[in-house]
Amino acid sequence: MHYLSAEKLTKAYGITPLFNNITFHISQGDKIALIARNGTGKSTLLKILSGKETPDEGKIWISKDITVALFEQDPVLEENKNILDNVLHAKHPAVKAIAQYELAVESNDTDALQDALILMEDLQAWDFEAKVKQILGKLNVHHLQQQVSTLSGGQRKRVALARTLIDIGFEQNHTLLIMDEPTNHLDVEMIEWLENYLLSENVTLLMVTHDRYFLDAVCSEIWELERENMYVYKGDYENYLNKKAARIENEQANIDKAKSEFRKELEWMRKQPKARTTKSKSRQDNFYDIKDKASQKIEDNQVQLQIKMSRIGGKVIELKKIYKSYGEKHIMKGFDYTFNKGERLGIVGKNGVGKSTFLNIIQEIEKPDSGKINIGDTIVIGNFSQQGLVIKENVRVIEFVKNIAENFPLANGGSLSAAQFLELFLFTPEKQYTYLNSLSGGEKKRLQLLAILFKNPNFLILDEPTNDLDLPTLAVLENFLQDYPGCVVIVSHDRYFMDKLVDHLLVFEGDAVIKDYPGNYSQYRIWQDEEAAKTKQIAAAKVQEAKAVEQQKANKKISFKDKHEFEQLEKEMPKLENEKKEIEYKLAMENLSFDEINKFSLRIGEISKMVEEKEMRWLELSEILA
């Protein structure tokens, strides 16, 4: 089924073109990743497709049977309402029934709960309610009566994501789900759940993401916005890199060819008399076409930066017997750790287990309840925090960097000017004179990273550095960090980024349990799965062992001997009863002697006792055989 078509879309902001004459189609079941640099129009294109913005030129056709659902990078919520009202806001009757039910459960109102249960039964809303519970639980969305205005940025993002997923679950029509950076502010377990959810729900998806593992797991097609054009690549991220490299190589060859032709045509043009009017008009037109082709530049984002890092002495950072708690919540209990030169450490764990607290203690931003932190005299810490830049709105980008330093020293003895360093981080000369408040969220994050590196730190702390960064910038950052000689500590939900850069992990499991794992994140997940499989195998083995023991007992109880004994009892018991009746008949006779009476009486007593014993044994064996 055909969902959406766009023909010759064009959009610019002032004199800055975003995309020009792009055409594309989306069909049912497509799962497409849209990638580009920050500021080149990704979010704008998504808003145009969802009807929140209009193109300057071009047409969009959307099937009348299609509902377009947009999950924005900075979602708008109803501030004066609680989480429940924001999440369950659709007009579907089942949604209202579930909202009523959840409110009754949370408020523990028995009468309201009874009414809600009746309504849920009438609307057969239990399947919907189970899906809502799953989504809220997996995204860690709780305390449904809490006012949205009191939530943190990460909580708001998860609430908005839950609302979007619940909405498309209730939607009766076909849905085109458009998502702008859905993995930001999710921990790894949430991201892995979202991967499986989007695949199992069989949605049609257009998504902007910087998470390359997530991209590979969910999407089968990549669209790239570059130099105002749209390029389409079928397959995964690795295939995209290979095909893009081949495209750039081909384009560069065409540019080189155009430059050669341009030199020839330029020589011809110069030889022509200015007053001559018989000059070939078509050749003149062709000259300007060749000039445009020859003037193109193919930008290479794979830049290597040799940093002149501040020297590291013998001591880096030592943590000794660190204790830290918030009330009943324990973060660290007697934690010891010594950083080594050149260490590349990844920090992983669910949200709220103390990762950011650990980073703050390293920097002495927060104090531990007890213990010592020893920081080497030569250590210069660069902290890339989630809070972002504190900026003055009337400052240009180039001025902001020059206020830090005019030049950036390199390891080879040379240096880069502030402008050259900005270009390295993909700020064009034109962009360098933009005011800070005009930058996109991703551009501000890129400038924040640049500002930290410009100070030449030898101990880098990167707290979720990939949030809001585009893939070209991530490539530059990864290339830089791979050659960075100092210590690097990374907290990130981006598994690809972690795998590429860290060599061991501190795993925060909660309740002050911190494990040091020697490997990257994917290796850790494989180890986790193997350990889980071993645990299952051990549990299964124990169950099998218990069953075998029970079976042995059963086999032992239901032996041939027992069966034979049971059969004999069923034969013997009637015989004893008959013998007893015969003796009772004889005792009734009057001509018996005293000895005979005595003999028969003793025998009746023996028979009664035998019958009682055999009846008890018969009951035991009958239960076993049953």
N, C-alpha and C positions, 0 to 999 in steps of 0.2 A: 504494500500500500504506500502511495506517495504522500509524504507528510508536508514537506515545505520546499519551495524553490525561491531562490533569490537571483535576480538578473541585473547585472551591471550596477551593483551597489557602489556608491561613492560617498565618502564622508571626510570632512576636514573640520578642524577647529581653527578659525582665523586663517592664517596662511599655512598652517601645519596640516598637510594631508595625512590621513590615517590609512585609507585604502581607496583604490580607484578602479571602477569597472570590474568588480569581482562577481563571479557567477558560480552558484553551487546548488546542490540538491540534497535533501535528507529523506530517506525512505524508512519504513517501519523496520525496527530491529537494528538500525545503524547505531554504532557506538563510536563516537568521534571525539578525539582530543584536539583542541585548538591551542596552538602554542605560538608565542611571539615575545619580543622584548616588551618590557613595561613601557607604557606610553604610546604603543603603536596601534591601539584600537581594539584589543581583545574584548574588554568589558563593554566597550561601546557597541561592538557588533552584537554581543549577546543581548544587550538592552534593545537594540533595533529589532532583533528577531522576536523579542517578547512584547514589542509594542510600546516600550517605555521611552524610546527615542525614535526619531525619524531620520532616514538617510537624506543627504543633499540631493542625490539622484538615484535612479534605479527603482525596481519594483520587487515586492515580496508577495508571494502567493502561499497561503496556508490553507490546507484542506479544512472544510467546514466541520468535519468530524473530529478535528484535532483540538486538544487543549494544550496550551503552552504553559509550563510551570517553570518559573525562574528562581533559582537559589543564588542570591547575590553575595559578593565578597563582603560587603558591609550591609547586612540585612537590616531592614526597617521593621521594628516591632512596635506594638501598641504599649507605650510606656506606662499608661495609667491602668493597665490590666495585669492580671497575674499570669503565671506560666501556663496554667491550664487553659485559660481563655485564649491565649495566643496560639497554643498548639492545636486546640480543638475549636477552630473558628469557622469551619466550613458549614454550609447550610444543609448538608445531608442529614436526614432524621436520625440515622444511626450515630452520627457524630454527637448530636445533642444528647442522645441517650447515654452514650459513653461518658460524656462530660458530667452529666447528672450522677451517674454511677460512681465515677472517680471522686467527685466532690463528697458524696455521701460516705464513701469508704474512708477518705482522709479525715472528714469531720466526725466520724464514728456516730452518725445520726441514724438510729435504728429505723425510724419511720421513713425517713428519706431513702434509706437503703432498700426497704421493702418496695416502695414505689418504683425505684430505679430498676430493681430486679424484674418486676412485672413488665416494665417498658422494654427492657433488654430482651426479654423472652418474646414479647409481641413482635419486635422488629428483627428478631433473630440476629442480634448484633454481637454475639459472643466471639465469632471468628474475627470480626473487626477489632473487638476489645483486646483479644490475644495479640494481634499484630501491633496495636498501639502500645501495649505493655512491653512487647519485645523491643520496639524502637526506643521507647523512653528508657528502658533498662540498659540497653546496649550503649546508648549515648550519655548515660549517667545524668539523666534529667529527672530530678526528684524535687521534693518540696513544692508541689504544684500550686500552692497558694501564695508563693513568694512573688512579690511585685517585680516585674521585669526591669524597672528602672534601677533596682538594687543589684542587678547581676553584673558580673565581670564580663570582659570582652569574649573570653572563651566560652562562658556559660551562655551568652547571648547567641553565639554562633551555633552551639549545639541545639539550643531551643529552636532556632530558625531552621536548622537542618531537619530536626524531628518534625516540625510543622510541614515542611515540604514533602517529606517521605510519607507522612500520614495523609496529606492531601491527595497525592497521586494514588494512594491505596484506595481511597474512597471514590476517586474520579471514575465515572461510568464510561466516558469516551476514551479514545486513544489519547495518550499523553506524550508530548515531546518534552523531556526533562532537560533543562538547560542549567548547568551548574558552574559557578565561578569559584574556583579554589575550595572545593568541599572538604579537603583534608586538613585545612588550617585549624589549629586548636583541638585536633583529635589526637589521642594517644594511639600507639601502634595497634593495640587490640581493637580499638574502635575502627581504625582504617581497614584492618583485615576483615572485620565484620561488614563494613560498608561495601567492600569489594564483593563479598559473597552475596550480599543483599541485592546489589544492582544487577548482578549476573542472574540470580534466581528469579528476580521479578521480571526479567525479560523486557526491560524498558528500552525505549528509544532515547538516546542520550547524546547531547553535545556538551562538552565539558572543557573548562580551562583548568589545568593542573600543572604543578611543577614536580609532582611525585611520580618519578619514572617507573617504579615498581607497580604503583597503583594504575598508572596509565597502561602498562603492559598487561596487567591482569584484567582490566575492564574493557579497554578500547581495541578496535581492530583497524582503525584508520586515523591518520594524523593530518590535520590541516595546519599550515604555517602561514602566518601573515608576515611578509617581509618586503620592504621597499615598495609598499602600496599594493603588492600583488598577493594572491592566494595560491599556495602550492599544496597539492594533495598527494599524500603518500599512503599506500595500502600497507598494512603490516604493523610490526611493533617498533619500539623506539630505536633498537639497533638497526633495523632496516631503514628507518627514517634517516639516521646518521649517515649510513652508507649511500643512500640515494641522494641525500642533500650534498654530500661531498662530491659525488659524480656530477650533479647538476652545476655546482659552483665551478668545478674544473672545466666543464663544457662552456659555461658562461665566460669564464676567464679566457678560454681559447678563442671564443668569438670576439671578446673585447680586444685581445691582442691582434687578431686578424683585422678588426675594424681600425685599430691604431695604425697598422701598416698601410691600409687603404687610405686612411685619413692623411697621412704624410704625403702620399702620391697626389691625392686630390687637392691638398693645400698648395702643393707646388704648382699644379695646373692652374688653380684659381689665381695665384699670384702672377702668373705669366700673362694673364689676360689683360688687355688694355682696359682702363677704367671706362672709357667712352664707348667701348665696343658693345653693340646691342645684339649682335648675332650669337653671342655666347649661348651654349645649350642650356635652356631653362631646366630641362629634366636633370641634367648633370649637376646644375647648381642645387636643385632640391635634394638630389642624392647626396651631395657634399654635406649638407646640414644633417641629414639622417645619419650618415657615417660619423659625423662629429659627435652627435648625441650618444651613439653606441660607444665610441672610443672614450668618451668622458665618464662612462660608468665606472663605479668602484665596487669591488666585491670585498665586503668587510670580513676579516678573519677574527673570530672571537677567541681563538685558541692562543691566548697570550701567556708567555712565561715571564714571571717577575722575580728577579733575584734580589731579595731584600737584604739590606745591611742591618741585621738585627742587633739589638742591644746584647752585650755579652752576658752569658749565664755563668755564675760562679759555681762553687762546689755544692752549695745548698740551694734547693729549689723551694718546695713548700712541704712542711711536715705537719700532720694532724696527729695529736697524741691524746688518747683517752677522751674523745669528744662525746659529750652527752647533750642532747637537745630534745626538748618536748614542748608541745603546746597543750597544756592541760593534760588530759588522758591520752593524747595522741603522741606517740613516741617516734622520733625521726632517727636518732642515733643513740646507741648505748655503748659507750666505751670504744668508739670507732677509732682505729689507727690507720693511717695511710701516709706513705712517703712518695712524692712525685720524683721522677727521674728526668734527666735531661732528654729532650726530644720525645717525651712521652705523648702518645695519641690515645686519649681516653674517651670512651663514649659513656654517657649516662642514660640509662633507660629505666622505665617504670611507669606505672599508671599515674594519671593526674592526681596530685594531692598527697603523694607518698614522701615528698621532701627533696625533690631534685633541685628546685630553685633555692631552697634553704641551704642545701649543701654548697651551691655556688656562692651564695652570699657569705657563708662562713669562711670559705676560702679567701674571699676578698676583704674579710673583716667588716663587711657591711652589717652583718648580724653577729651578735656574740653568742657563743655556746653557753649552755647552763653550767658546764664545767669542762676542763680540758685545756690544752694549749695548741695554738697555731703559730708555727715558726716559719716566717717568710724570708727567703734569702735576700741579702742586701742588694743584689744586682737585678732582682726580679722586677720587670715592668709589666703590669697586667693590662691587657686590652679586653674590655668587657663589651661584647655585642649582646645587649639585653633585649628582652621582648618589648620594653617600654618605648624604644625608638628614640628619635632625635628630639631634643628640646631646641626649637628653632625660632629665629626672629623672622617675621613675615616679610620685612622690607630688605632682606639680604639676598643677593644673588649667589648662585652656586659657587662660582669662582671666588667670590669674596669670602664665603664661608670657609673654603679650604685654605686660602691664603692667610686667614686669621689663625690657622693652626701652624702652618709653616709655608714658606715660599717654595722650598725644594724638598724632594724625597730622595735620600741617599741610597745608592745601590751597592751590592756586594762587590762589584767589579771596580769600585772607586768612582764611578760616574754618579749622575743624579738625574731625577726627572723633575721638571717644573710642575707646579700645581695643575696647569692646563694639561700637560702630558699625562699626568697621573689620572686626571679625570677622564681623559680619552681612553685610557686603559680599562677603566670601569664603565665604558660605553656611554659617556656623556660627550656628545658631539660639541664642537665649538659653539654652535648656536645654543645648545641646551645649557652650556656653562653660564650663560648670561640670563637664564631664567630665574625668576624669584622662587625662593624655597616653597612658598605656599602654593605655587602652581604645579609642583611635582606630584606625580601619582604616588600611591602608597608604596609600590615596589621601588620607584626611583628614590624615595626617601630612605628606604631600607638600604639601598645600594650606596647612597651617600653616607649613611651611618657607618656602614662597613668600611668605606674608604677613609672616613675620618679617624676610625680606630687604627687602621693599618698605617696611616700617615704618621702616627706617633711612634712607630717602630717598637711595638711591644715584643717581649720574648716569651710571654705566657698568655695565650689567647683563650678566652672563655666565650663560647658561642652558644647562646641560649635560643633555640629554635631559629637558627639563622636563615633557613630556607623559606619561612613564611613570607609570602608576598614577593619573593624574588623570582624572576623569570628564568627559563632554562639557559639562555645565553649567559646571563650573569652568574648562574650556578656553575657553568662550565669554567668561567674565569676564576671564580672563587675556589673551585676544586683543584684547578691547575696550580693556583697559588699555594694552597694548603698542602698539596702533595710535596712541594719543594720547600716548605717552611721549616726551618731548622729548630724552632723553639718548641715549647710544650703547647699542646692543643687539648682542650676539654670541650666536648660537644654534647649538648642535649638537643636531640632532634627526633621527630617522628618520621623523618625522611630516610627510609631504610637504604635506598640507593646511595645517598650522601654518606651515611654512616659506614656502609660497607666499603666505600672507596677510601675512607680516611682514617678510621680507627683500627687499632690492633688488639685492644681488649676493652672490656666493659665493666662498669659498676652497675649491678642490677639492683634497684631499689624495689623490694618486694612488699614493703609496708611493715608497720609495727617494728621499726628499727632493724629489720633483716636486710643486710646489704651483702651481696655476693660479688666476688671478683671473678669474672669469666674471661679466660684467655682466648679471645677471638672476636670477630666482628658480629654484627647483628644477625645476619643470615645463618652463620654458624651456630650462634646461640639458639635461634629458633629451631634449627635442625636438632640440636642437642635437647632442647625442651621437648620436641615431638618424640625423640627417641626415649627420653626419660618417661614421658607420659605413656608411650607404648610399653616400656618395661613394667611400669606400674600396673598397667592393664593386664599384661601377661602374668605378673605375679598374682594379681587379684584373681584372674581367671584360673590360674594353676591352683590357688587355694580353694576356689569353689569346686574345681574338678576333684581335688584331693578330698574335700569334705564329702562330695557326692560318692566318691569311691569308697570312703570309710562307711558311709551310710549303706552303700550297696553291699559292702562286705558283711556289714551287720545283718542286712536284710537277707543276703544269701545264706549267712550262717543261721539265721532264725528259720528260714524256710528251707531247711535241709531235707534230704530224702528220709533221714531218720525221723524227723518231726512229722513228715507226711505219713510215714508208715505207722508211727505211734497214734496219730489222729485217726487213721483208718481202723486200727486195732481197737481203740477206745469205743468207736461207734459200733463195733461188733460185740465188745465185752460188756458194755453198759446194759444193753437189753438182756443179755444172758443173766447178769447178776439180778436184774429186776425180776426176771421170770423165776429164778431160783428162790428169791425172797418170797414171791407169791406162793410158790409150791410149799415152802416151809410154813408160811402162815396158814395155808390150807390144812396141812398135817397137824399143826398145833391145835386146830379147831376140833380135831377128832377126840373122842372121850376115852378110848382104850389105850392111850399112850402111857408108857411107863415113866417113872420119874427120871431115869437116865436119858431117855429119848427127849423128854421135854427140855431137860437141861442142855442137851447137845444142840437141839434146834434153836434154842434161845441164844446160845453163844454164837451160833452161825449167823443168825439174823443180825446180831450186833456187828460181826465182822463184815457182813455184806453191806450194811448201811455205811460203815466207815469207808469201805472201798469205793462205794458208789459216790460218796461225797468227794473223795480225793480225785477220782477219775473225772467227775463233772467239772471240778476246778481246773484240772489240767486240760480238759476238752475246751473250756472257755478260753484259756490262754492260747492254745493252738489255733482255735477258730479265729481269734483276733489277728494272729500272725498271718494266717492264710488269707484272711480278708484283705 
